[in-house]
Amino acid sequence: MNPRELVEHALDLLLAKDMRAFAGLWAEAGVIEFPFAPPGYPERVEGSTAIQKYLRGYPDLLDVQEITEKVVHQSVDPEVVIAEFEAAGLVVATGKPYRMRYVAVITVRDGEIQRYRDYWNPLAAAEIMGGADELSTAFAGGVDG
């Protein structure tokens, strides 16, 4: 798969709640970065094992039911794409609606994600999850350190 196809496939796996397969798209030395991470939230998750652990419980936190407004842009670097999308569903703990816009800069090499920089809004995420502490506790639980 080329980078654009891999990202499209990744979003399909996220929607299908197949976190094992979603996490399996990362290279062994792959990285997820959160440049806007709030205090207490991981800024970086490194290595396929840590990424699998981080993503494993995602469907227990957020029930993503729809991905809309999906656009994948090819950058001038053939290994880098920029994905813009909106995820919608429910916060599992509260049953409240979840709707969040994402922009991710993704580097794909040899059919694997090498680097995924996730530019999301932590203030909106905290509001959706019920507060900053709830957000950090929910997502930091799968990461050591």
GULO-181536 format. One record per residue: z, y, x of N, C-alpha, C in turn; residue number from 1. Coordinates in Angstrom, 3 decimals, padded with zeros to 6 digits. Layout:
+----------+----------+----------+----------+----------+----------+----------+----------+----------+-----+
:       nZ :       nY :       nX :      caZ :      caY :      caX :       cZ :       cY :       cX : num :
+----------+----------+----------+----------+----------+----------+----------+----------+----------+-----+
:        Z :        Y :        X :        Z :        Y :        X :        Z :        Y :        X : NUM :
...
+----------+----------+----------+----------+----------+----------+----------+----------+----------+-----+
END
This chain:
+----------+----------+----------+----------+----------+----------+----------+----------+----------+-----+
:       nZ :       nY :       nX :      caZ :      caY :      caX :       cZ :       cY :       cX : num :
+----------+----------+----------+----------+----------+----------+----------+----------+----------+-----+
:  000.000 : -001.191 :  000.836 :  000.000 :  000.000 :  000.000 :  000.000 :  001.249 :  000.876 :   1 :
: -000.752 :  002.227 :  000.454 : -000.693 :  003.497 :  001.164 :  000.579 :  004.235 :  000.704 :   2 :
:  000.968 :  005.320 :  001.391 :  002.217 :  006.007 :  001.043 :  002.301 :  006.434 : -000.424 :   3 :
:  001.239 :  006.943 : -000.973 :  001.247 :  007.387 : -002.374 :  001.492 :  006.195 : -003.312 :   4 :
:  000.812 :  005.097 : -003.078 :  000.988 :  003.894 : -003.906 :  002.395 :  003.333 : -003.778 :   5 :
:  002.943 :  003.371 : -002.558 :  004.297 :  002.863 : -002.346 :  005.313 :  003.692 : -003.122 :   6 :
:  005.150 :  005.005 : -003.127 :  006.080 :  005.874 : -003.861 :  005.941 :  005.639 : -005.365 :   7 :
:  004.740 :  005.492 : -005.861 :  004.526 :  005.174 : -007.285 :  005.227 :  003.855 : -007.629 :   8 :
:  005.073 :  002.869 : -006.754 :  005.715 :  001.565 : -006.946 :  007.244 :  001.709 : -006.918 :   9 :
:  007.750 :  002.508 : -005.990 :  009.198 :  002.732 : -005.885 :  009.754 :  003.311 : -007.184 :  10 :
:  009.066 :  004.270 : -007.760 :  009.529 :  004.870 : -009.016 :  009.475 :  003.861 : -010.163 :  11 :
:  008.477 :  002.996 : -010.151 :  008.414 :  001.931 : -011.159 :  009.613 :  000.982 : -011.015 :  12 :
:  009.988 :  000.647 : -009.776 :  011.139 : -000.226 : -009.537 :  012.440 :  000.449 : -009.972 :  13 :
:  012.551 :  001.744 : -009.722 :  013.735 :  002.491 : -010.156 :  013.856 :  002.443 : -011.673 :  14 :
:  012.762 :  002.653 : -012.344 :  012.758 :  002.607 : -013.805 :  013.092 :  001.208 : -014.314 :  15 :
:  012.644 :  000.189 : -013.604 :  012.923 : -001.206 : -013.985 :  014.335 : -001.638 : -013.590 :  16 :
:  015.066 : -000.761 : -012.908 :  016.429 : -001.027 : -012.442 :  016.480 : -002.187 : -011.449 :  17 :
:  015.393 : -002.390 : -010.719 :  015.327 : -003.439 : -009.702 :  015.713 : -002.808 : -008.361 :  18 :
:  017.017 : -002.608 : -008.192 :  017.501 : -001.900 : -007.015 :  017.344 : -002.721 : -005.745 :  19 :
:  017.377 : -004.037 : -005.852 :  017.164 : -004.882 : -004.672 :  015.754 : -004.646 : -004.126 :  20 :
:  014.762 : -004.678 : -005.006 :  013.378 : -004.453 : -004.580 :  013.171 : -002.997 : -004.146 :  21 :
:  013.791 : -002.053 : -004.868 :  013.689 : -000.634 : -004.510 :  014.229 : -000.419 : -003.101 :  22 :
:  015.425 : -000.925 : -002.828 :  016.031 : -000.785 : -001.503 :  015.229 : -001.543 : -000.449 :  23 :
:  014.570 : -002.615 : -000.859 :  013.773 : -003.403 :  000.065 :  012.528 : -002.701 :  000.568 :  24 :
:  012.204 : -001.545 :  000.010 :  011.041 : -000.789 :  000.467 :  011.313 : -000.028 :  001.768 :  25 :
:  012.605 :  000.106 :  002.144 :  012.954 :  000.857 :  003.346 :  012.795 : -000.013 :  004.586 :  26 :
:  012.383 :  000.612 :  005.668 :  012.325 : -000.046 :  006.974 :  013.740 : -000.362 :  007.436 :  27 :
:  013.859 : -001.297 :  008.358 :  015.180 : -001.672 :  008.865 :  015.959 : -000.468 :  009.388 :  28 :
:  015.259 :  000.457 :  010.037 :  015.909 :  001.665 :  010.558 :  015.668 :  002.863 :  009.636 :  29 :
:  015.316 :  002.601 :  008.388 :  015.038 :  003.674 :  007.442 :  016.255 :  004.536 :  007.145 :  30 :
:  015.981 :  005.713 :  006.598 :  017.041 :  006.695 :  006.343 :  016.800 :  007.360 :  004.993 :  31 :
:  017.897 :  007.622 :  004.276 :  017.878 :  008.514 :  003.118 :  018.720 :  009.721 :  003.510 :  32 :
:  018.176 :  010.907 :  003.294 :  018.911 :  012.131 :  003.594 :  019.050 :  012.966 :  002.327 :  33 :
:  020.208 :  013.621 :  002.198 :  020.493 :  014.502 :  001.070 :  020.833 :  015.880 :  001.624 :  34 :
:  019.827 :  016.720 :  001.888 :  020.074 :  018.027 :  002.502 :  021.014 :  018.927 :  001.709 :  35 :
:  021.099 :  018.743 :  000.394 :  021.968 :  019.585 : -000.427 :  023.236 :  018.851 : -000.870 :  36 :
:  023.625 :  017.817 : -000.153 :  024.797 :  017.034 : -000.530 :  026.054 :  017.899 : -000.591 :  37 :
:  026.818 :  017.773 : -001.676 :  028.071 :  018.519 : -001.768 :  029.157 :  017.844 : -000.928 :  38 :
:  030.269 :  018.526 : -000.689 :  031.368 :  017.912 :  000.060 :  031.790 :  016.592 : -000.586 :  39 :
:  032.009 :  015.589 :  000.250 :  032.425 :  014.283 : -000.243 :  031.277 :  013.346 : -000.578 :  40 :
:  030.077 :  013.865 : -000.626 :  028.900 :  013.053 : -000.934 :  028.197 :  012.744 :  000.387 :  41 :
:  027.674 :  011.537 :  000.558 :  027.019 :  011.240 :  001.842 :  025.796 :  012.131 :  002.075 :  42 :
:  025.682 :  012.664 :  003.286 :  024.522 :  013.480 :  003.645 :  023.376 :  012.622 :  004.141 :  43 :
:  023.707 :  011.414 :  004.597 :  022.715 :  010.550 :  005.223 :  023.171 :  009.099 :  005.078 :  44 :
:  022.227 :  008.239 :  004.749 :  022.484 :  006.806 :  004.707 :  021.455 :  006.183 :  005.642 :  45 :
:  021.931 :  005.471 :  006.656 :  021.035 :  004.964 :  007.703 :  021.008 :  003.444 :  007.732 :  46 :
:  019.796 :  002.900 :  007.840 :  019.610 :  001.465 :  007.991 :  019.461 :  000.758 :  006.659 :  47 :
:  018.631 : -000.264 :  006.649 :  018.322 : -000.947 :  005.390 :  019.550 : -001.573 :  004.741 :  48 :
:  020.477 : -002.091 :  005.523 :  021.679 : -002.700 :  004.950 :  022.529 : -001.650 :  004.233 :  49 :
:  022.729 : -000.510 :  004.868 :  023.508 :  000.577 :  004.250 :  022.789 :  001.126 :  003.023 :  50 :
:  021.478 :  001.214 :  003.081 :  020.705 :  001.713 :  001.937 :  020.816 :  000.747 :  000.769 :  51 :
:  020.726 : -000.548 :  001.035 :  020.897 : -001.540 : -000.031 :  022.272 : -001.421 : -000.667 :  52 :
:  023.301 : -001.254 :  000.157 :  024.665 : -001.107 : -000.358 :  024.795 :  000.169 : -001.192 :  53 :
:  024.221 :  001.257 : -000.720 :  024.290 :  002.530 : -001.425 :  023.609 :  002.454 : -002.795 :  54 :
:  022.454 :  001.820 : -002.860 :  021.663 :  001.783 : -004.090 :  022.072 :  000.677 : -005.064 :  55 :
:  022.783 : -000.314 : -004.602 :  023.099 : -001.503 : -005.394 :  023.670 : -001.173 : -006.782 :  56 :
:  024.635 : -000.295 : -006.866 :  025.299 : -000.018 : -008.136 :  024.714 :  001.116 : -008.949 :  57 :
:  023.578 :  001.651 : -008.531 :  022.976 :  002.806 : -009.206 :  022.815 :  002.598 : -010.717 :  58 :
:  022.296 :  001.438 : -011.172 :  022.143 :  001.248 : -012.628 :  023.478 :  001.187 : -013.384 :  59 :
:  024.575 :  000.937 : -012.677 :  025.890 :  000.948 : -013.322 :  026.394 :  002.370 : -013.526 :  60 :
:  025.775 :  003.329 : -012.841 :  026.157 :  004.735 : -012.955 :  025.211 :  005.503 : -013.867 :  61 :
:  023.920 :  005.293 : -013.638 :  022.893 :  006.002 : -014.399 :  021.894 :  005.003 : -014.965 :  62 :
:  021.698 :  005.077 : -016.259 :  020.713 :  004.237 : -016.936 :  019.435 :  005.056 : -017.070 :  63 :
:  018.586 :  004.982 : -016.046 :  017.325 :  005.722 : -016.061 :  016.385 :  005.015 : -017.025 :  64 :
:  015.968 :  005.734 : -018.065 :  015.121 :  005.159 : -019.106 :  013.703 :  005.696 : -019.086 :  65 :
:  013.502 :  006.790 : -018.352 :  012.195 :  007.430 : -018.362 :  012.022 :  008.256 : -017.088 :  66 :
:  010.839 :  008.209 : -016.533 :  010.480 :  009.091 : -015.431 :  009.276 :  009.890 : -015.898 :  67 :
:  009.468 :  011.203 : -015.949 :  008.421 :  012.071 : -016.481 :  008.000 :  013.091 : -015.431 :  68 :
:  006.972 :  013.822 : -015.759 :  006.482 :  014.901 : -014.907 :  006.333 :  014.446 : -013.459 :  69 :
:  005.830 :  013.231 : -013.293 :  005.686 :  012.634 : -011.967 :  004.394 :  013.097 : -011.316 :  70 :
:  004.542 :  013.693 : -010.137 :  003.399 :  014.112 : -009.336 :  003.699 :  013.712 : -007.893 :  71 :
:  002.749 :  013.050 : -007.253 :  002.901 :  012.687 : -005.848 :  001.800 :  013.405 : -005.069 :  72 :
:  002.216 :  014.280 : -004.160 :  001.297 :  015.078 : -003.357 :  001.128 :  014.440 : -001.985 :  73 :
: -000.088 :  014.349 : -001.516 : -000.344 :  013.901 : -000.154 : -000.256 :  015.106 :  000.772 :  74 :
:  000.566 :  015.020 :  001.808 :  000.650 :  016.125 :  002.766 : -000.514 :  016.007 :  003.761 :  75 :
: -000.590 :  016.932 :  004.684 : -001.626 :  016.865 :  005.709 : -001.369 :  015.713 :  006.676 :  76 :
: -000.124 :  015.265 :  006.758 :  000.227 :  014.080 :  007.552 :  000.001 :  012.865 :  006.652 :  77 :
: -000.855 :  011.937 :  007.020 : -001.151 :  010.807 :  006.141 :  000.032 :  009.890 :  005.863 :  78 :
:  001.103 :  010.000 :  006.650 :  002.289 :  009.175 :  006.436 :  003.315 :  009.841 :  005.519 :  79 :
:  003.088 :  011.090 :  005.131 :  004.088 :  011.852 :  004.374 :  003.541 :  012.247 :  003.009 :  80 :
:  004.334 :  011.951 :  001.980 :  004.019 :  012.400 :  000.625 :  005.226 :  013.155 :  000.072 :  81 :
:  004.954 :  013.996 : -000.892 :  006.003 :  014.746 : -001.583 :  005.948 :  014.324 : -003.040 :  82 :
:  007.060 :  013.813 : -003.534 :  007.132 :  013.369 : -004.925 :  007.977 :  014.347 : -005.727 :  83 :
:  007.444 :  014.757 : -006.871 :  008.175 :  015.579 : -007.832 :  008.254 :  014.768 : -009.112 :  84 :
:  009.462 :  014.647 : -009.665 :  009.596 :  013.902 : -010.906 :  010.903 :  014.264 : -011.598 :  85 :
:  010.975 :  013.882 : -012.847 :  012.192 :  014.060 : -013.621 :  012.627 :  012.689 : -014.118 :  86 :
:  013.895 :  012.373 : -013.917 :  014.466 :  011.125 : -014.425 :  015.336 :  011.467 : -015.626 :  87 :
:  015.237 :  010.640 : -016.660 :  016.023 :  010.867 : -017.869 :  016.609 :  009.546 : -018.342 :  88 :
:  017.792 :  009.623 : -018.902 :  018.462 :  008.440 : -019.422 :  019.869 :  008.795 : -019.849 :  89 :
:  020.813 :  007.922 : -019.478 :  022.211 :  008.106 : -019.871 :  023.142 :  007.922 : -018.681 :  90 :
:  024.258 :  008.658 : -018.687 :  025.352 :  008.410 : -017.759 :  026.110 :  007.222 : -018.349 :  91 :
:  026.171 :  006.126 : -017.638 :  026.738 :  004.891 : -018.180 :  028.196 :  005.070 : -018.607 :  92 :
:  029.009 :  005.724 : -017.791 :  030.444 :  005.862 : -018.080 :  030.735 :  006.655 : -019.344 :  93 :
:  029.860 :  007.619 : -019.666 :  030.147 :  008.507 : -020.788 :  029.174 :  008.360 : -021.952 :  94 :
:  028.013 :  007.780 : -021.681 :  026.973 :  007.699 : -022.701 :  026.257 :  009.021 : -022.929 :  95 :
:  026.589 :  010.025 : -022.115 :  025.955 :  011.343 : -022.262 :  024.538 :  011.313 : -021.683 :  96 :
:  023.673 :  012.164 : -022.222 :  022.300 :  012.226 : -021.710 :  022.261 :  012.667 : -020.253 :  97 :
:  021.307 :  012.122 : -019.534 :  021.077 :  012.438 : -018.136 :  019.630 :  012.897 : -018.001 :  98 :
:  019.429 :  014.027 : -017.388 :  018.080 :  014.524 : -017.120 :  018.166 :  015.337 : -015.834 :  99 :
:  017.410 :  014.917 : -014.829 :  017.496 :  015.579 : -013.531 :  016.102 :  015.622 : -012.891 : 100 :
:  015.794 :  016.776 : -012.304 :  014.531 :  016.935 : -011.566 :  014.789 :  016.636 : -010.092 : 101 :
:  013.814 :  016.006 : -009.471 :  013.905 :  015.641 : -008.064 :  012.645 :  016.085 : -007.329 : 102 :
:  012.816 :  016.409 : -006.065 :  011.713 :  016.581 : -005.131 :  012.118 :  015.782 : -003.898 : 103 :
:  011.241 :  014.889 : -003.472 :  011.535 :  014.065 : -002.305 :  010.369 :  014.135 : -001.327 : 104 :
:  010.706 :  014.258 : -000.057 :  009.720 :  014.210 :  001.013 :  009.893 :  012.851 :  001.667 : 105 :
:  008.824 :  012.046 :  001.617 :  008.943 :  010.637 :  001.980 :  007.933 :  010.297 :  003.073 : 106 :
:  008.440 :  009.709 :  004.145 :  007.595 :  009.242 :  005.243 :  007.471 :  007.729 :  005.138 : 107 :
:  006.229 :  007.254 :  005.068 :  005.936 :  005.826 :  004.945 :  005.081 :  005.427 :  006.139 : 108 :
:  005.530 :  004.375 :  006.818 :  004.759 :  003.850 :  007.952 :  004.752 :  002.333 :  007.857 : 109 :
:  003.596 :  001.739 :  008.044 :  003.446 :  000.285 :  008.004 :  003.973 : -000.303 :  006.693 : 110 :
:  003.751 :  000.417 :  005.584 :  004.131 : -000.088 :  004.273 :  005.617 : -000.042 :  003.966 : 111 :
:  006.388 :  000.701 :  004.767 :  007.833 :  000.811 :  004.540 :  008.256 :  002.275 :  004.584 : 112 :
:  009.299 :  002.586 :  003.825 :  009.841 :  003.946 :  003.845 :  010.671 :  004.106 :  005.114 : 113 :
:  010.284 :  005.067 :  005.915 :  011.015 :  005.373 :  007.150 :  012.081 :  006.442 :  006.895 : 114 :
:  011.706 :  007.423 :  006.071 :  012.606 :  008.548 :  005.814 :  012.360 :  009.059 :  004.403 : 115 :
:  013.446 :  009.253 :  003.678 :  013.380 :  009.739 :  002.294 :  014.351 :  010.907 :  002.213 : 116 :
:  013.823 :  012.120 :  002.166 :  014.663 :  013.316 :  002.034 :  014.671 :  013.721 :  000.575 : 117 :
:  015.835 :  013.640 : -000.032 :  015.995 :  013.830 : -001.475 :  016.594 :  015.208 : -001.747 : 118 :
:  015.749 :  016.100 : -002.273 :  016.178 :  017.463 : -002.587 :  016.492 :  017.548 : -004.072 : 119 :
:  017.739 :  017.293 : -004.426 :  018.190 :  017.318 : -005.804 :  019.273 :  018.388 : -005.935 : 120 :
:  019.635 :  018.710 : -007.158 :  020.588 :  019.779 : -007.429 :  021.983 :  019.187 : -007.640 : 121 :
:  022.873 :  019.278 : -006.650 :  024.200 :  018.683 : -006.803 :  025.048 :  019.358 : -007.875 : 122 :
:  024.822 :  020.630 : -008.155 :  025.588 :  021.290 : -009.219 :  025.227 :  020.708 : -010.586 : 123 :
:  023.936 :  020.504 : -010.814 :  023.503 :  019.892 : -012.072 :  023.996 :  018.452 : -012.157 : 124 :
:  023.940 :  017.724 : -011.034 :  024.399 :  016.333 : -011.029 :  025.895 :  016.258 : -011.321 : 125 :
:  026.675 :  017.157 : -010.741 :  028.120 :  017.172 : -010.985 :  028.415 :  017.443 : -012.459 : 126 :
:  027.681 :  018.367 : -013.051 :  027.875 :  018.669 : -014.468 :  027.569 :  017.434 : -015.323 : 127 :
:  026.490 :  016.759 : -015.006 :  026.084 :  015.571 : -015.761 :  027.116 :  014.451 : -015.626 : 128 :
:  027.653 :  014.287 : -014.403 :  028.583 :  013.188 : -014.142 :  030.015 :  013.506 : -014.575 : 129 :
:  030.290 :  014.738 : -014.969 :  031.634 :  015.089 : -015.429 :  032.461 :  015.836 : -014.410 : 130 :
:  031.869 :  016.261 : -013.310 :  032.566 :  017.049 : -012.303 :  032.202 :  016.601 : -010.899 : 131 :
:  032.527 :  017.455 : -009.925 :  032.182 :  017.175 : -008.531 :  032.897 :  015.941 : -008.010 : 132 :
:  034.174 :  015.785 : -008.378 :  034.917 :  014.607 : -007.921 :  034.295 :  013.324 : -008.452 : 133 :
:  033.904 :  013.328 : -009.719 :  033.286 :  012.149 : -010.326 :  031.962 :  011.819 : -009.650 : 134 :
:  031.184 :  012.853 : -009.336 :  029.907 :  012.651 : -008.654 :  030.129 :  012.014 : -007.288 : 135 :
:  031.022 :  012.601 : -006.496 :  031.262 :  012.087 : -005.151 :  031.838 :  010.691 : -005.175 : 136 :
:  032.772 :  010.433 : -006.084 :  033.362 :  009.107 : -006.184 :  032.329 :  008.074 : -006.589 : 137 :
:  031.488 :  008.410 : -007.549 :  030.494 :  007.461 : -008.062 :  029.510 :  007.054 : -006.984 : 138 :
:  029.000 :  008.011 : -006.229 :  027.929 :  007.701 : -005.286 :  028.415 :  007.437 : -003.873 : 139 :
:  029.585 :  007.911 : -003.501 :  030.083 :  007.666 : -002.145 :  030.698 :  006.283 : -002.028 : 140 :
:  030.953 :  005.628 : -003.138 :  031.580 :  004.309 : -003.113 :  030.777 :  003.247 : -002.408 : 141 :
:  029.447 :  003.392 : -002.359 :  028.624 :  002.386 : -001.724 :  028.310 :  002.668 : -000.275 : 142 :
:  028.960 :  003.689 :  000.318 :  028.654 :  004.063 :  001.694 :  029.938 :  004.106 :  002.486 : 143 :
:  029.892 :  003.541 :  003.674 :  031.048 :  003.623 :  004.578 :  030.967 :  004.912 :  005.371 : 144 :
:  032.131 :  005.546 :  005.564 :  032.193 :  006.711 :  006.437 :  031.953 :  008.009 :  005.811 : 145 :
+----------+----------+----------+----------+----------+----------+----------+----------+----------+-----+
END
